Amino acid sequence: MKTYRLSPSARRSAIVLLIGALIIWVFALWTLRISIATGSDPSTGFVPALRENLDRGLSPGQIIPALLMVVLLVATPLAAWSILEELGAQYTPTDAGLRFTSFGVALTCPWNSVIGVHRRDDDADEPFDEVALSDDLSSQIRNPLVRWLHRQACGARRFIIYGGLEDRDDLLHEIRMRAGLNDAQPALSWA
């Protein structure tokens, strides 16, 4: 059984994206701190300066950047998880089904659960493919946080076959063959 992984160049790209996400998160944290916790006395700490500003009332010039930074502080870790899941993605076709593993995720998709394969972002440099499933397999993930993060990254009833995967076309052919789908199958439309 062959295991399909990201190519070295795709791994490097994912690592660069992960570093970029970390930089954005640190920037958002720093900017949030500056936005809402600047005191009149520079020697005061973060908490006293924050209390002073809250007692005085925050101006729109503080509230708007603070809200944007809170959104970045929440969204960036979700994006980072998606990148991590792509970075660790491994697909192994077995007789029982398609086995997907990544950081904290281990799923086996029976071949009879595969209902279609659809190419997404065809115009992108590295388009990816979605494997539509008839069942939600995320219940196989024991950790509830990892299960939730996986659903946010991939969706409940699909696998993502990432664009930077080595021999991706071979994997897609094998998925279609074992699931009883036609290689020339017309593109499915689902959201």
C-alpha positions in Angstrom: 0.0 0.0 0.0 1.3 3.4 -1.0 1.0 6.4 1.3 0.6 9.7 -0.4 2.1 12.8 1.2 2.8 16.4 0.3 5.7 17.1 -1.9 8.8 18.8 -0.4 8.0 22.1 -2.1 4.4 21.9 -0.9 5.7 21.3 2.7 8.0 24.3 2.4 5.1 26.4 1.2 2.9 25.2 4.1 5.7 26.0 6.6 6.1 29.5 5.2 2.3 30.0 5.5 2.4 28.7 9.1 5.2 31.1 10.0 3.2 33.9 8.3 0.1 33.0 10.4 2.2 33.1 13.6 3.6 36.5 12.6 0.1 37.8 12.0 -1.1 36.5 15.3 1.8 38.1 17.2 1.1 41.4 15.3 -2.6 41.2 16.3 -1.8 40.6 19.9 0.7 43.4 20.0 -1.6 45.8 18.2 -4.5 44.9 20.5 -2.3 45.6 23.5 -1.3 49.0 22.1 -4.9 49.8 21.1 -6.5 49.3 24.5 -3.8 49.4 27.1 -1.8 52.5 26.6 -1.6 54.6 29.8 -0.7 58.1 30.4 2.2 56.9 32.5 4.5 54.6 30.4 5.9 52.9 33.5 2.5 51.4 34.4 1.9 47.8 33.4 -0.6 46.3 31.0 -3.4 45.7 33.5 -3.3 49.1 35.2 -3.2 50.9 31.8 -6.2 48.8 30.6 -8.2 49.6 33.7 -7.4 53.3 33.3 -8.6 53.3 29.7 -11.8 51.3 30.6 -12.6 53.7 33.4 -12.0 56.6 31.1 -13.9 55.0 28.2 -12.5 53.7 25.0 -12.6 55.9 22.0 -13.6 54.7 18.5 -10.0 55.0 17.5 -9.3 52.3 20.2 -12.4 50.2 19.8 -12.3 49.6 16.0 -8.6 48.4 15.8 -9.2 46.4 19.0 -12.2 44.6 17.4 -10.2 43.9 14.2 -7.3 42.5 16.2 -9.7 40.2 18.3 -11.0 38.8 15.0 -7.4 38.2 13.8 -6.6 36.6 17.2 -9.5 34.1 16.8 -9.2 33.5 13.0 -5.5 33.1 12.7 -5.2 29.9 14.9 -8.1 28.4 12.8 -6.1 29.1 9.6 -3.0 27.8 11.3 -4.8 24.5 12.1 -5.9 24.1 8.5 -2.3 24.6 7.4 -1.0 22.1 10.0 -3.6 19.5 8.9 -2.5 20.0 5.3 1.2 19.8 6.3 0.7 16.4 8.1 -1.8 15.0 5.6 -1.2 11.4 4.6 -3.6 9.3 2.4 -3.3 5.5 2.3 -5.7 3.5 0.1 -6.5 0.2 1.8 -8.9 -2.6 1.1 -11.1 -1.3 3.9 -11.1 2.3 2.5 -9.2 5.5 2.2 -7.1 6.1 5.4 -6.4 9.8 6.2 -4.0 10.8 8.9 -2.7 14.1 10.1 -1.9 15.8 13.4 -4.3 14.2 15.8 -6.6 13.0 13.0 -7.0 9.4 11.9 -10.0 8.6 9.7 -10.9 5.6 7.6 -13.4 6.3 4.8 -15.1 3.1 3.5 -15.1 3.0 -0.3 -18.9 2.8 -0.4 -19.1 6.2 1.4 -17.4 8.0 -1.5 -20.0 9.5 -3.7 -17.9 11.8 -5.9 -14.7 13.7 -6.5 -14.7 17.3 -7.5 -11.8 19.6 -8.5 -11.9 23.0 -6.7 -10.0 26.2 -7.6 -9.2 25.0 -11.1 -7.6 28.4 -11.9 -5.2 28.3 -8.9 -1.6 27.3 -9.2 -2.3 24.2 -7.1 -6.0 23.4 -7.3 -7.3 20.9 -4.7 -9.9 18.2 -4.9 -12.8 17.3 -2.6 -13.9 13.8 -2.1 -17.6 13.9 -1.2 -18.8 11.4 1.4 -22.2 10.0 2.2 -21.4 10.0 6.0 -19.8 12.3 8.5 -16.7 10.4 9.5 -15.4 12.9 12.0 -16.9 10.9 14.9 -13.8 8.7 14.5 -11.7 11.5 16.0 -11.8 11.0 19.7 -10.6 14.5 20.8 -13.6 16.9 20.6 -11.4 19.9 19.9 -9.5 18.2 17.1 -12.8 16.9 15.7 -14.2 20.5 15.7 -11.0 21.9 14.1 -11.1 19.2 11.5 -14.7 20.0 10.6 -13.8 23.7 10.3 -10.8 22.9 8.0 -12.4 20.2 5.8 -16.1 20.1 6.4 -18.3 17.3 7.8 -18.8 15.1 4.8 -15.7 15.5 2.7 -12.0 14.9 2.4 -9.7 17.4 0.9 -7.0 16.1 -1.4 -4.5 18.9 -1.3 -2.9 20.4 -4.4 0.7 19.8 -3.4 0.3 16.1 -2.9 2.9 13.9 -4.7 1.3 11.7 -7.3 -2.1 13.2 -6.6 -3.6 12.1 -10.0 -2.6 8.5 -9.2 -4.4 8.8 -5.8 -7.5 10.3 -7.4 -7.6 7.6 -10.0 -7.3 4.9 -7.3 -10.1 6.6 -5.3 -12.4 6.7 -8.3 -11.6 3.1 -9.2 -12.1 1.6 -5.7 -15.2 3.7 -5.1 -16.7 2.6 -8.4 -16.7 6.1 -9.9 -15.9 6.9 -13.5 -12.6 8.8 -14.1 -14.5 10.9 -16.7 -17.2 11.7 -14.2 -18.7 15.2 -14.7 -17.9 17.7 -12.0 -20.3 17.5 -9.1 -21.7 20.7 -7.7 -22.0 21.1 -4.0 -21.0 23.7 -1.5 
